[in-house]
Amino acid sequence: MTQVGEGQEAEETAPPVMTFGAPTAGEILAERYELVEHINNDSAGRLVWRGVDVILRRPVAVVLRYPGGDSATEMLQAAVAASRVIHPNLVGVYDAIDEDVRAYVVREWVDGRSLRELVADGPLDPARATAIGNAVASAIAAVHATGMVHGNVHPGTVMISDDGRVVLADARTDGEDSQEADIRAVGGILYFALTGHWPHAEAPLRGATAGHGRAAIPDAVRDASGAIAAPRQVRAGVPAYLDDLTMDLLDAEIAPPSSDVLSAELGRLDIPAEDHFLDQTGTIRFTADGVEDRSPLAAAGGRKVAIGIAGLLAVALVGLLIGIATLGNDDPETEPVARPSASTPAGDATPAPVVRKLTIQDIRIVDPDSRQRNELSDAEKMMDGDENKGWETDTYYSANFSNYKKGMGVWIDLGAPHTVKSLTATLSDSGVSAALFTGVGDFPSSSQGDKDLVKGFKTRIGQPFEQHDGTKMAFDGFDPEQKYQYLLFWITELPSTERGFKLGVQEISVQGS
C-alpha cells in the first residue's frame, strides 16, 4: 500500500533522505495527527506516513519535509491551493503546517494503488483506461476552473482506491507548467494505461530517470525519427476513437481542447454498459408504476405500454370498419369514394392515389463507426407522433462527431414498397447537415451490418441539407414512377448547443400512397 507524495518512490540508487529529527511511530503532530506507519520516501526528499486524525478519528496521509521554512514553501503553497478545490477525483487536503525544522501536509488517505503500480501488472482494457482518463480530466477541469494549474499529472499521482475511485494527488505551484501541459498529460495517462509506456520522455517524471531504478517507467515505442507509436500499434484491441483521441492530445501540432471540453468528451465515452438505456441529459426513463402520473416526465416504459394498447385498439377498429365495408357492398352508400361513378364506364378512369401518412414498420439507428454503440436506444420515439419525445445523439465537442465518425443515420422500413411523396424530419435544433438515401434490403444491427448498410444505400433522394436553418427538414425528391420500402436519413453535422454539439430527432413521418 503506497501513498506516494509526488507519485514517485525514491530510486534504488538515490541518496538517502536527510531525516534528522525524523518522527517515530506513535508521535502526535500538532497535537492532532498521530503517526502510525512509515510508508515510503519519495524522490522529492519527503517522508510519507500513514496516520490518524485523533480528533475526527479518520485515517490520513502525512507528507513530511526536512527542513521546513523556505525549502518547503512550494509544497505548502501547493497544499493550500489544492485545499480550495473540492472534487471527488481530487485527493482532499486537510492541513499544511510549517515548524521550521520540518513542514508537513496532511491529506486524505487512499486505500489503493497508483496507476503506475496498477499498470505494472499489465496494460488496462480500453474501458477501464477511459474511466481513469475521464476521472483525471474531471479533476483537471475542476482545478483549471479556479485559474490554477495542477502541474504534476503522471501515473504516480493518479491513485485508484480499492473501491474503484480514481483520484489525482500532489499538485504543484512552481509555475513550471501550464493548463495545456495538464491537458496533454491526460493524453499521457491514456497512453500509459493502454500500453504501459510513458510518452513524455522529453519531460520525465519528476525525480525519475528513464530506464533506471524502480521509479522509472518504460518509454514509448518510437520509430527512427523519435515519433511515438500509436496505442493500436503497441497492442491489439484499442478502439480507433480512443487511439485517435490519445494521439491528438499528444500531438503538439494539434491544439488541445479545453479541460472542461475534454472532460465532457471522456465522460461521454465512459458510460457503463448497464446505463446505456439512460438519457444522459434528462430524466431516467424507467420508474416505478405511477398510474396517476400524466406529466411529460412520465416513464417511457408506461408510455410504450399505453401506445401499444392504443395501437391494438386502432388495429381492431380498422379491422371492424373494413369488415363492415366488405359486408356492405350491396349498399351504394358504403362504397369507397374512389369507386367509379355510375355515369363513368368501369375501367375507363383510374382514380388518383390518395396521399396519406405511411406507417413505418421498423426504425433503428445506424452507427457504423462506433464500437460502443451506446446511442441506439429510443429510435421508436421518432415515430410515436409525439414531437416532445425523440432520439438523441450523445454530446460531442465538434459538429463533425469530434472526428470519430463520418456520420450517423436513421434506417426506416415502410414494410412494403410504396409510392412516396415526401419524408419530413422534425429536429431539436437548426444547423443540421443531413441527406436522404434509399437502398434495398435489411442488414443486421451490428457494426459490420451498419457498415454494409451504408455501403448499400447510395441512391440519394433530392438534395442534401447543409447547416439547415430550420427544425423541419423535408425531402420531396422522390421518383413518382418508383416504389420505396427502405430509407436512410443520414446525419453528417450536428448543431451547436450550450454544452457542445448534439442533435435530437423528435419525429420522422413519411407521406405517400
Residue pairs with C-beta under 8 A, 6 or more apart in sequence:
1 39
1 50
1 111
1 112
1 113
2 9
2 39
2 40
2 48
2 113
2 114
2 117
3 39
3 40
3 48
3 50
3 61
3 109
3 110
4 40
4 42
4 48
4 114
4 156
4 157
4 169
4 170
5 42
5 44
5 46
5 48
5 63
5 170
6 42
6 43
6 44
6 46
6 152
6 156
6 157
6 170
6 206
6 207
7 42
7 114
7 116
7 152
7 154
7 155
7 156
7 157
7 158
7 169
7 170
7 205
7 206
8 42
8 43
8 44
8 156
8 205
8 206
8 207
8 208
8 215
9 40
9 41
9 42
9 43
9 214
9 215
10 17
10 40
10 41
10 42
10 43
10 207
10 215
11 43
11 207
11 208
11 209
11 212
11 213
11 214
11 215
11 216
12 213
12 214
13 212
13 213
14 43
14 207
14 213
17 41
17 45
17 46
17 47
17 66
18 45
18 66
19 47
19 66
20 66
21 66
21 101
21 102
22 47
22 64
22 66
23 29
23 35
23 47
23 49
23 64
24 35
25 35
25 36
25 37
25 38
26 34
26 35
27 34
27 35
28 34
28 35
28 54
29 35
29 51
29 62
29 97
29 104
30 95
30 97
32 53
32 54
32 55
33 51
33 52
33 53
33 54
33 60
33 62
33 95
33 106
34 51
34 52
34 54
35 49
35 50
35 51
35 62
36 49
36 50
36 51
36 52
37 49
37 50
38 47
38 48
38 49
39 48
39 49
39 50
39 61
40 48
41 47
41 48
42 48
42 63
42 207
43 206
43 207
43 208
43 215
44 65
44 206
44 207
45 65
45 66
46 63
46 64
46 65
46 75
47 63
47 64
47 65
47 66
48 61
48 62
48 63
48 64
49 61
49 62
49 63
49 64
50 59
50 60
50 61
50 62
50 109
51 59
51 60
51 61
51 62
51 106
51 109
52 58
52 59
52 60
53 59
53 60
53 94
53 106
58 109
59 109
60 94
60 106
60 107
60 108
60 109
61 106
61 107
61 108
61 109
61 110
62 104
62 105
62 106
63 75
63 104
63 105
63 106
63 107
64 102
64 103
64 104
65 71
65 72
65 75
65 102
65 103
65 104
66 101
66 102
67 100
67 101
67 102
67 103
68 98
68 99
68 100
68 101
68 102
68 103
69 98
69 100
69 103
72 98
72 103
74 172
74 173
74 174
75 103
75 105
76 96
76 98
76 103
76 105
77 173
78 170
78 171
78 172
78 173
79 93
79 96
79 105
79 107
80 93
80 96
81 148
81 171
81 173
82 90
82 91
82 93
82 171
83 92
83 93
83 94
83 96
84 146
85 142
85 143
85 146
85 148
86 92
87 138
87 139
87 142
87 143
88 165
88 167
89 135
89 136
89 138
89 139
89 142
89 165
89 166
89 167
89 168
90 139
90 142
90 143
90 167
90 168
90 169
91 107
91 108
91 110
91 159
91 167
91 168
91 169
91 170
92 107
92 108
93 105
93 106
93 107
93 108
94 106
94 107
94 108
95 105
95 106
96 103
96 104
96 105
96 106
97 103
97 104
97 105
97 106
107 169
108 167
110 159
110 161
110 165
110 167
110 169
111 161
111 162
111 163
112 159
112 160
112 161
112 162
112 165
113 159
113 160
114 155
114 156
114 157
114 158
114 159
114 160
115 132
115 155
115 156
115 158
115 159
115 160
115 189
115 192
115 193
116 154
116 155
116 156
116 217
118 124
118 160
119 155
119 192
119 193
119 196
120 196
122 196
123 129
123 193
123 194
123 195
123 196
123 235
124 132
124 193
124 194
125 237
126 194
126 237
126 238
126 239
126 242
127 270
128 193
129 190
129 193
129 194
129 242
130 190
130 242
130 266
130 269
130 270
131 166
131 270
132 158
132 160
132 166
132 189
132 193
133 186
133 189
133 190
133 193
133 266
133 270
134 263
134 266
134 267
134 269
134 270
135 166
135 167
135 168
136 153
136 158
136 166
136 168
136 186
136 189
137 183
137 186
137 259
137 262
137 263
137 266
138 263
138 266
138 267
139 150
139 167
139 168
140 150
140 153
140 168
140 182
140 183
140 186
140 259
140 262
140 263
141 259
141 260
141 262
141 263
143 149
143 150
143 171
143 182
143 259
144 179
144 182
144 258
144 259
144 260
145 260
148 171
148 173
149 171
149 173
149 177
149 178
149 179
149 181
149 182
150 168
150 171
150 172
150 177
150 182
151 171
151 172
151 173
151 174
151 176
151 177
151 181
151 182
152 170
152 171
152 172
152 177
152 206
153 168
153 182
153 185
153 186
153 188
153 189
154 185
154 188
154 189
154 198
154 200
154 205
154 206
155 189
155 192
155 198
155 205
155 217
156 205
156 215
157 168
157 169
157 170
158 166
158 167
158 168
158 169
158 189
159 166
159 167
159 168
159 169
160 166
161 167
179 259
180 256
182 259
183 249
183 256
183 257
183 258
183 259
183 262
184 249
184 250
184 256
185 200
186 249
186 262
187 199
187 245
187 246
187 247
187 248
187 249
187 250
187 256
188 198
188 199
188 200
188 249
188 250
190 231
190 242
190 245
190 246
190 249
191 197
191 198
191 199
191 220
191 228
191 231
191 246
191 250
192 198
192 199
192 217
194 231
194 234
194 235
194 238
194 242
194 246
195 220
195 221
195 231
195 234
195 235
196 218
197 217
197 218
197 219
197 220
197 221
197 234
198 204
198 205
198 217
198 218
198 219
198 220
199 219
199 220
199 228
199 250
201 210
201 219
201 220
204 210
205 215
205 217
207 215
208 215
208 216
208 217
209 216
210 216
210 217
210 219
211 218
211 219
220 228
220 229
221 228
221 229
221 233
221 234
222 228
222 229
223 229
228 250
230 243
230 246
230 247
231 238
231 242
231 243
231 246
231 247
232 238
232 240
232 243
239 371
239 372
240 369
240 371
240 404
241 269
241 369
241 370
241 371
241 404
242 269
244 403
244 404
245 265
245 404
248 254
248 256
249 256
249 262
256 262
257 265
257 397
261 397
261 500
262 397
264 395
264 397
264 499
264 500
265 396
265 397
265 402
268 280
268 394
268 395
268 396
269 372
271 280
271 372
271 374
276 374
276 377
277 285
277 286
277 377
278 284
278 285
279 285
279 378
279 392
280 394
280 395
281 392
281 395
281 499
281 502
283 297
284 299
285 299
285 300
285 301
285 378
286 299
286 300
286 301
287 293
287 298
287 299
287 301
287 302
289 302
290 298
290 299
290 302
293 299
293 302
296 388
300 378
300 381
300 389
303 384
303 389
304 380
307 384
324 334
325 334
325 336
328 334
329 335
338 351
338 354
340 346
340 347
340 348
340 349
340 351
353 419
353 513
354 513
355 421
355 511
355 512
355 513
356 511
356 512
356 513
357 509
357 510
357 511
358 414
358 418
358 420
358 510
358 511
358 512
359 414
359 415
360 383
360 412
360 413
360 414
360 415
360 508
360 510
361 413
361 414
361 415
361 416
362 412
362 413
362 415
363 379
363 380
363 382
363 383
363 410
363 411
363 412
363 413
363 508
364 376
364 379
364 410
364 411
364 445
365 375
365 376
365 379
365 391
365 408
365 409
365 410
365 411
366 408
366 409
366 410
366 411
366 450
366 453
366 454
366 488
366 490
367 373
367 375
367 376
367 405
367 408
367 409
367 447
367 450
368 405
368 406
368 447
368 450
368 451
368 453
368 454
369 401
369 404
369 405
369 406
370 404
370 405
370 447
371 447
373 447
374 394
375 392
375 393
375 394
375 408
376 445
377 391
378 390
378 391
378 392
379 391
379 410
381 389
381 390
381 391
382 390
382 391
382 410
382 505
382 506
382 507
382 508
383 507
383 508
383 509
384 507
385 507
386 507
387 426
387 506
387 507
388 506
389 506
390 426
390 428
390 504
390 505
390 506
390 507
391 410
391 504
391 505
392 428
392 502
392 503
392 504
392 505
393 408
393 491
393 494
393 502
393 503
393 504
394 502
395 497
395 499
395 500
395 501
395 502
396 402
396 404
396 494
396 500
396 501
396 502
397 500
397 501
398 501
399 431
399 493
399 494
399 495
399 496
399 501
400 492
400 493
400 494
401 407
401 408
401 494
406 492
407 490
407 491
407 492
408 490
408 491
409 454
409 488
409 489
409 490
409 491
410 425
410 488
410 489
410 491
410 505
410 508
411 453
411 486
411 487
411 488
412 423
412 486
412 487
412 488
412 489
412 508
412 510
413 442
413 485
413 486
414 420
414 484
414 485
414 486
414 487
414 510
414 512
415 485
416 485
417 483
417 484
417 485
418 483
418 484
418 485
418 510
418 512
418 513
419 478
419 480
419 482
419 483
419 484
419 512
419 513
420 478
420 483
420 484
420 487
420 510
420 511
420 512
421 476
421 478
421 511
421 512
421 513
422 474
422 475
422 476
422 478
422 510
422 511
422 512
423 436
423 461
423 474
423 475
423 487
423 489
423 508
423 509
423 510
423 511
424 472
424 473
424 474
424 475
424 508
424 509
424 510
424 511
425 434
425 472
425 473
425 474
425 489
425 505
425 507
425 508
426 471
426 472
426 505
426 506
426 507
426 508
427 468
427 471
427 472
427 473
427 495
427 503
427 504
427 505
427 506
428 471
428 495
428 502
428 503
428 504
428 505
428 506
429 471
429 495
429 496
429 497
429 503
429 504
430 468
430 469
430 470
430 471
430 495
431 467
431 468
431 469
431 493
431 494
431 495
431 496
432 465
432 467
432 468
432 473
432 491
432 493
432 494
432 495
432 503
433 464
433 465
433 466
433 467
433 468
433 491
433 492
433 493
434 464
434 465
434 468
434 473
434 489
434 490
434 491
434 492
434 493
435 460
435 464
435 465
435 490
435 492
436 460
436 461
436 462
436 464
436 475
436 487
436 488
436 489
436 490
437 457
437 458
437 459
437 460
437 461
437 487
437 488
437 490
438 457
438 459
438 461
438 484
438 486
438 487
438 488
439 453
439 456
439 457
439 458
439 459
439 486
439 488
440 456
440 486
441 456
441 486
442 486
443 449
443 450
443 452
443 453
443 456
453 488
454 488
454 490
457 486
457 488
457 490
461 475
461 477
461 478
461 487
462 475
462 476
462 477
462 478
463 477
464 492
465 473
466 493
467 493
478 484
478 512
484 512
487 510
489 505
489 508
491 503
494 501
494 502
494 503
495 501
495 502
495 503
